[in-house]
Amino acid sequence: MKTIDELLAEGVDGKRVFVRADLNVPMADGLITDDGRIRAVLPTVKALADAGAKVVVASHLGRPKGAPDPKFSLLQAAERLAELLDAPVAFAQDTVGPAAHDAVNGLQPGQVAVIENLRFNAGETAKDDTERGEFADQLAALADVYVGDGFGAVHRKHASVYDLPARLPHYAGYLIATEVGVLKKLTEDVQRPYVVVLGGAKVSDKLAVIDELLGKADRILVGGGMVYTFLKAKGYEVGSSLLQEDQLATVTEYLERAEKTGVEIVLPVDTLVAPAFPDLSAKTPTNPSTVPADAMPAGQMGLDIGPETSKLYASKLADAATVFWNGPMGVFEHPDYAAGTRAVAQALVESKGFTVVGGGDSAAAVRILGFDENAFGHISTGGGASLEYLEGKTLPGLAALED
């Protein structure tokens, strides 16, 4: 795929450059709680603006139902982008309507505009190729060149990700080039030992990547809500913990296959439990108990890996040459259940290997828990996209950037 450096060498002065970014930032009470994805696209936007392009930034936010919804507006993201650029950013209150055309037509070379949430238009996410294509045609009217830099959306076959690049000269932005380079390090010529840490709520979200990694990783450390399906598969009591019973047979097969192939699947030896899920808004103390992973009381809910498991996982990460981490170890948003996730993050910080934080909640946890982002080899902006790449899938947004 052609890169933005090639585009800059060709010249962009006065050209309208459509940047498909990922400004899908977490929000609470109308405020951005983590601006990592906005900061990630800054190098691309700034390079284009500095070269004299008229930069048109587009993104989705959340999952509106194909129509405008004020709670999913990109206005806050546009204002934060302006702060980070230290320059004005025009904001269009529609996506392909009069406001968008006025905003783009009003740009001078070196200026930036953000158009409203792409998913306010049903054509963005339409399954029908014709409907999606018609929306892509409308977007193409706003630009002369396309730059794909929304890595968090490249696994989606959406109009702005898949169809629009076919209608314009297209290039990969700095973020996508970086993300793809990192993922190649995790799939081609991997430095060993290669340790993967998987967490998060649902084991079903990780089954395909576990299936793929059983032939590639040396160790897989499991935590989060998904681990209780693994513990149940081993015959342990899991109380009222999150459990996907329909996945027990698959998990059992994975455990058996790992043993045969020499891949070490590491499960908790202890876990933090409480009678119920904590109130994340109040964050009042819940007085959890630590119990052995094979002796969880009925009626208790597992909410984090325990202190002995934290030590165990740190030891299993100590000699790693390559680490990929996707998914927190517990309900890290509550201080009572953040220790496991903090321990894994700290082990990555102390690692001498190449460490990758695989986006999503893991990336948010790193920032919320106060870690220096520069202490990690790479923090991805796309958890879902990273997982699908590691599963060996073709990602539509990357395929569309290939020539």
C-alpha positions as CSV (number, residue, x, y, z in Angstrom):
1,M,0.0,0.0,0.0
2,K,1.1,3.5,-0.7
3,T,2.0,5.6,2.4
4,I,1.4,9.2,3.4
5,D,5.0,9.9,2.8
6,E,4.6,9.1,-0.9
7,L,1.6,11.4,-1.0
8,L,3.5,14.2,0.7
9,A,6.3,13.8,-1.8
10,E,3.8,14.1,-4.7
11,G,2.4,17.3,-3.1
12,V,-0.9,18.1,-1.4
13,D,-0.8,21.9,-1.4
14,G,-4.4,23.1,-1.9
15,K,-5.8,19.5,-2.2
16,R,-8.8,18.3,-0.2
17,V,-7.5,15.3,1.7
18,F,-10.1,13.1,3.3
19,V,-8.6,11.5,6.5
20,R,-10.7,8.5,7.8
21,A,-9.6,8.7,11.4
22,D,-10.8,6.8,14.5
23,L,-12.2,9.4,16.9
24,N,-14.4,6.8,18.6
25,V,-13.3,7.9,22.1
26,P,-14.9,6.9,25.4
27,M,-17.3,9.5,26.8
28,A,-18.9,10.0,30.2
29,D,-21.4,12.8,30.9
30,G,-20.6,14.4,27.6
31,L,-16.8,14.5,28.3
32,I,-14.0,12.6,26.7
33,T,-12.4,10.2,29.3
34,D,-9.5,9.0,27.1
35,D,-8.2,11.0,24.1
36,G,-5.7,8.4,23.0
37,R,-7.3,7.8,19.6
38,I,-7.4,11.5,18.9
39,R,-3.7,11.9,19.7
40,A,-2.9,8.9,17.6
41,V,-4.1,10.6,14.4
42,L,-2.3,13.8,15.1
43,P,0.9,13.0,13.2
44,T,-1.1,12.4,10.0
45,V,-3.3,15.4,10.3
46,K,-0.5,17.7,11.2
47,A,1.8,16.5,8.4
48,L,-1.0,17.1,5.8
49,A,-1.9,20.5,7.2
50,D,1.7,21.6,7.4
51,A,2.1,20.6,3.7
52,G,-0.8,22.8,2.7
53,A,-3.6,20.3,2.4
54,K,-7.2,21.1,3.2
55,V,-7.8,18.3,5.7
56,V,-11.2,16.8,6.0
57,V,-11.3,14.5,9.1
58,A,-14.1,11.9,9.3
59,S,-14.9,9.2,11.9
60,H,-17.7,7.3,13.7
61,L,-18.5,7.6,17.4
62,G,-20.5,4.9,19.1
63,R,-23.4,3.1,17.5
64,P,-26.1,5.5,16.4
65,K,-28.9,3.9,14.4
66,G,-28.1,5.5,11.0
67,A,-29.6,8.9,12.0
68,P,-28.4,11.9,13.9
69,D,-28.2,11.5,17.7
70,P,-26.8,14.3,19.8
71,K,-25.1,12.0,22.3
72,F,-22.9,10.6,19.6
73,S,-21.9,13.9,18.1
74,L,-18.2,14.4,17.2
75,L,-18.2,18.0,18.4
76,Q,-16.2,17.2,21.6
77,A,-13.7,15.2,19.6
78,A,-13.3,18.1,17.1
79,E,-12.8,20.6,19.9
80,R,-10.1,18.3,21.5
81,L,-8.4,17.9,18.1
82,A,-8.2,21.7,17.9
83,E,-6.6,21.9,21.3
84,L,-4.0,19.2,20.4
85,L,-3.2,20.9,17.1
86,D,-3.2,24.3,18.7
87,A,-5.1,25.6,15.7
88,P,-8.8,26.2,14.8
89,V,-10.8,23.2,13.5
90,A,-14.0,23.8,11.7
91,F,-16.9,21.5,12.6
92,A,-19.7,20.5,10.2
93,Q,-23.0,19.6,11.8
94,D,-23.8,17.1,9.1
95,T,-21.8,14.6,7.1
96,V,-22.5,15.0,3.4
97,G,-25.0,17.8,3.5
98,P,-24.8,21.6,3.2
99,A,-22.9,22.1,6.4
100,A,-20.2,19.6,5.4
101,H,-19.8,21.2,1.9
102,D,-19.7,24.7,3.4
103,A,-17.0,23.7,5.9
104,V,-14.9,22.0,3.3
105,N,-15.3,24.8,0.7
106,G,-14.3,27.3,3.4
107,L,-11.0,25.7,4.1
108,Q,-7.8,27.4,3.2
109,P,-4.6,25.4,2.6
110,G,-3.3,24.1,5.9
111,Q,-6.7,24.2,7.6
112,V,-8.7,21.3,9.1
113,A,-12.4,20.5,9.3
114,V,-14.2,17.6,11.1
115,I,-17.5,16.4,9.6
116,E,-20.2,14.9,11.8
117,N,-20.5,11.3,12.8
118,L,-20.4,9.0,9.7
119,R,-22.8,6.6,11.3
120,F,-25.5,9.3,11.4
121,N,-26.0,8.1,7.8
122,A,-27.4,4.6,7.2
123,G,-25.3,4.1,4.1
124,E,-22.1,4.0,6.2
125,T,-22.8,0.6,7.7
126,A,-25.3,-0.7,5.1
127,K,-24.9,-4.4,4.2
128,D,-26.2,-3.6,0.7
129,D,-23.3,-2.7,-1.6
130,T,-25.3,-0.3,-3.7
131,E,-26.5,1.7,-0.6
132,R,-23.0,1.8,0.8
133,G,-21.6,2.8,-2.5
134,E,-24.0,5.7,-2.9
135,F,-22.9,7.1,0.4
136,A,-19.3,6.6,-0.6
137,D,-20.0,8.7,-3.7
138,Q,-21.3,11.5,-1.5
139,L,-18.2,11.4,0.7
140,A,-15.9,11.4,-2.4
141,A,-17.5,14.7,-3.5
142,L,-15.8,16.3,-0.5
143,A,-12.2,15.3,-1.4
144,D,-9.5,14.8,-3.9
145,V,-7.4,12.2,-2.0
146,Y,-8.1,9.6,0.6
147,V,-5.9,8.8,3.6
148,G,-6.9,5.8,5.7
149,D,-5.8,6.2,9.3
150,G,-8.7,4.8,11.4
151,F,-7.1,1.5,12.4
152,G,-9.8,0.8,14.9
153,A,-12.3,0.5,12.1
154,V,-10.3,-1.4,9.4
155,H,-12.1,-4.6,10.2
156,R,-15.4,-3.1,9.2
157,K,-16.7,-3.2,5.6
158,H,-18.1,0.3,5.9
159,A,-18.5,2.9,3.2
160,S,-15.8,5.3,4.5
161,V,-13.4,2.4,5.2
162,Y,-13.9,0.0,2.3
163,D,-15.8,1.7,-0.6
164,L,-14.4,5.3,-0.5
165,P,-10.8,4.4,-1.1
166,A,-11.8,2.8,-4.5
167,R,-13.2,6.2,-5.6
168,L,-10.1,8.3,-4.8
169,P,-6.3,8.0,-4.9
170,H,-5.6,6.3,-1.6
171,Y,-2.8,6.1,0.9
172,A,-2.2,4.7,4.4
173,G,-1.6,7.3,7.2
174,Y,1.1,7.1,9.8
175,L,-1.0,5.3,12.4
176,I,-2.1,2.5,10.1
177,A,1.4,2.0,8.8
178,T,2.7,1.7,12.4
179,E,-0.1,-0.6,13.5
180,V,0.4,-3.0,10.5
181,G,4.2,-3.0,11.2
182,V,3.6,-4.0,14.8
183,L,1.1,-6.7,13.9
184,K,3.6,-8.2,11.4
185,K,6.1,-8.5,14.3
186,L,3.4,-10.6,16.1
187,T,2.8,-12.9,13.1
188,E,6.0,-13.0,11.1
189,D,9.4,-13.9,12.4
190,V,8.2,-13.6,16.1
191,Q,10.9,-13.3,18.7
192,R,10.5,-16.0,21.4
193,P,9.3,-16.7,24.1
194,Y,6.1,-15.3,22.7
195,V,3.6,-14.7,25.6
196,V,-0.1,-13.7,25.0
197,V,-2.2,-12.3,27.8
198,L,-6.0,-12.5,27.2
199,G,-8.7,-11.0,29.4
200,G,-12.0,-9.2,29.1
201,A,-15.5,-10.3,29.7
202,K,-16.5,-13.0,27.1
203,V,-14.5,-16.0,26.1
204,S,-16.5,-16.2,22.9
205,D,-14.8,-12.9,21.8
206,K,-11.4,-14.5,22.0
207,L,-12.1,-18.1,20.7
208,A,-10.9,-17.5,17.2
209,V,-7.6,-15.8,18.3
210,I,-7.0,-18.6,20.9
211,D,-7.5,-21.1,18.1
212,E,-4.9,-19.4,15.9
213,L,-2.4,-18.7,18.8
214,L,-2.4,-22.3,19.9
215,G,-0.1,-22.9,17.0
216,K,2.0,-19.7,17.4
217,A,2.3,-18.6,21.1
218,D,4.5,-20.3,23.7
219,R,2.3,-19.3,26.6
220,I,-1.2,-17.9,26.9
221,L,-2.2,-16.3,30.3
222,V,-5.9,-16.0,30.8
223,G,-7.8,-13.6,33.1
224,G,-10.9,-11.4,33.2
225,G,-14.5,-12.6,33.1
226,M,-13.6,-15.1,30.3
227,V,-11.4,-17.1,32.7
228,Y,-14.3,-18.5,34.6
229,T,-15.4,-20.5,31.6
230,F,-11.8,-22.0,31.6
231,L,-12.0,-22.8,35.3
232,K,-15.5,-24.4,34.9
233,A,-14.1,-26.5,32.0
234,K,-11.5,-27.9,34.5
235,G,-14.4,-28.9,36.8
236,Y,-14.1,-26.0,39.3
237,E,-16.9,-24.2,41.0
238,V,-17.2,-20.6,39.7
239,G,-20.2,-19.4,41.8
240,S,-22.1,-16.6,40.1
241,S,-19.1,-15.5,38.0
242,L,-19.5,-14.7,34.3
243,L,-19.9,-18.0,32.5
244,Q,-20.5,-19.0,28.9
245,E,-21.7,-22.6,29.3
246,D,-22.2,-23.0,25.5
247,Q,-18.4,-22.5,25.1
248,L,-17.3,-25.2,27.6
249,A,-16.8,-27.9,25.0
250,T,-14.6,-25.6,22.9
251,V,-12.6,-24.4,25.8
252,T,-12.0,-28.0,27.0
253,E,-10.8,-28.9,23.5
254,Y,-8.4,-26.0,23.5
255,L,-7.0,-27.0,26.9
256,E,-6.4,-30.6,25.6
257,R,-4.9,-29.3,22.3
258,A,-2.5,-27.0,24.2
259,E,-1.3,-29.9,26.3
260,K,-0.6,-32.0,23.3
261,T,1.2,-29.2,21.3
262,G,3.2,-27.9,24.2
263,V,1.6,-24.5,24.5
264,E,1.3,-23.5,28.1
265,I,-2.2,-22.1,29.0
266,V,-1.8,-20.5,32.4
267,L,-4.9,-20.0,34.6
268,P,-5.4,-18.2,37.9
269,V,-4.4,-20.0,41.2
270,D,-6.5,-17.5,43.2
271,T,-9.2,-15.0,42.5
272,L,-10.9,-12.0,44.2
273,V,-14.6,-12.6,44.9
274,A,-17.6,-10.6,46.2
275,P,-21.3,-11.3,46.4
276,A,-22.2,-9.0,43.5
277,F,-20.8,-6.8,40.7
278,P,-19.6,-3.5,42.2
279,D,-21.2,-0.1,41.6
280,L,-18.7,1.5,39.2
281,S,-20.2,5.0,39.6
282,A,-19.9,5.0,43.5
283,K,-16.6,3.1,43.7
284,T,-17.2,2.6,47.4
285,P,-15.2,-0.2,49.1
286,T,-16.7,-3.7,48.6
287,N,-14.5,-5.8,50.9
288,P,-13.7,-8.6,48.5
289,S,-12.3,-11.9,49.6
290,T,-9.4,-13.8,48.1
291,V,-10.1,-17.5,47.5
292,P,-8.2,-20.4,45.7
293,A,-9.3,-20.6,42.1
294,D,-10.3,-24.2,42.6
295,A,-12.4,-23.5,45.8
296,M,-14.7,-20.6,44.9
297,P,-17.7,-20.5,47.2
298,A,-21.1,-20.8,45.6
299,G,-22.9,-17.5,45.4
300,Q,-19.7,-15.5,45.0
301,M,-18.6,-13.7,41.9
302,G,-15.0,-13.7,40.6
303,L,-14.0,-10.1,39.8
304,D,-10.2,-10.1,39.5
305,I,-7.2,-12.4,39.5
306,G,-5.8,-12.8,43.0
307,P,-2.4,-11.6,44.4
308,E,-0.7,-15.0,43.9
309,T,-1.9,-15.1,40.3
310,S,-0.5,-11.6,39.8
311,K,2.9,-12.9,40.9
312,L,2.6,-16.0,38.8
313,Y,1.7,-14.0,35.7
314,A,4.5,-11.6,36.3
315,S,6.9,-14.5,36.5
316,K,5.5,-16.0,33.2
317,L,6.1,-12.6,31.5
318,A,9.6,-12.0,32.9
319,D,11.5,-13.8,30.2
320,A,9.2,-13.0,27.2
321,A,10.8,-11.6,24.1
322,T,7.4,-10.7,22.6
323,V,4.2,-9.9,24.5
324,F,0.7,-9.2,23.2
325,W,-1.9,-8.2,25.8
326,N,-5.6,-7.8,25.1
327,G,-8.2,-7.5,27.8
328,P,-8.1,-6.5,31.5
329,M,-7.7,-9.1,34.3
330,G,-10.6,-7.9,36.3
331,V,-13.1,-5.0,36.8
332,F,-10.2,-2.5,36.7
333,E,-12.6,0.5,36.7
334,H,-13.2,-0.2,40.5
335,P,-10.2,0.3,42.7
336,D,-10.9,-3.0,44.6
337,Y,-10.4,-5.0,41.4
338,A,-7.7,-3.2,39.6
339,A,-4.7,-4.9,41.1
340,G,-4.5,-7.8,38.6
341,T,-4.6,-5.5,35.6
342,R,-2.1,-3.2,37.2
343,A,0.2,-6.2,37.9
344,V,0.1,-7.3,34.2
345,A,0.7,-3.7,33.0
346,Q,3.7,-3.4,35.4
347,A,5.1,-6.7,34.2
348,L,5.0,-5.4,30.6
349,V,6.7,-2.1,31.7
350,E,9.5,-4.1,33.3
351,S,9.8,-6.5,30.4
352,K,12.9,-6.3,28.2
353,G,10.9,-7.7,25.3
354,F,8.7,-6.1,22.6
355,T,5.4,-5.4,24.4
356,V,2.1,-4.6,22.6
357,V,-1.1,-3.5,24.4
358,G,-3.9,-4.5,22.1
359,G,-6.3,-1.6,22.3
360,G,-9.7,-1.3,23.7
361,D,-10.1,-1.7,27.5
362,S,-6.4,-2.7,27.9
363,A,-5.3,0.6,26.4
364,A,-7.9,2.5,28.5
365,A,-6.7,0.6,31.6
366,V,-3.0,1.6,31.0
367,R,-4.0,5.3,30.9
368,I,-6.6,5.2,33.8
369,L,-4.1,3.4,36.0
370,G,-1.5,6.1,35.4
371,F,1.2,4.2,33.4
372,D,3.5,6.0,31.1
373,E,2.5,5.1,27.6
374,N,6.1,5.3,26.4
375,A,7.0,2.4,28.7
376,F,5.3,0.0,26.3
377,G,6.5,-1.0,22.9
378,H,3.2,-0.1,21.3
379,I,-0.4,0.7,22.5
380,S,-2.8,-0.2,19.7
381,T,-5.9,1.9,18.9
382,G,-7.9,-1.1,17.7
383,G,-8.6,-4.0,19.9
384,G,-11.0,-5.7,17.6
385,A,-8.9,-5.0,14.5
386,S,-5.8,-6.3,16.2
387,L,-7.5,-9.6,17.2
388,E,-8.9,-10.2,13.7
389,Y,-5.5,-9.6,12.2
390,L,-4.0,-12.1,14.6
391,E,-6.8,-14.5,13.7
392,G,-5.5,-14.4,10.1
393,K,-8.6,-12.6,8.7
394,T,-8.4,-10.2,5.8
395,L,-9.4,-6.7,7.1
396,P,-11.5,-4.8,4.6
397,G,-10.0,-1.4,5.4
398,L,-6.4,-2.7,4.8
399,A,-7.4,-4.5,1.6
400,A,-8.9,-1.3,0.3
401,L,-5.6,0.5,0.7
402,E,-3.7,-2.1,-1.3
403,D,-3.0,-1.1,-4.9
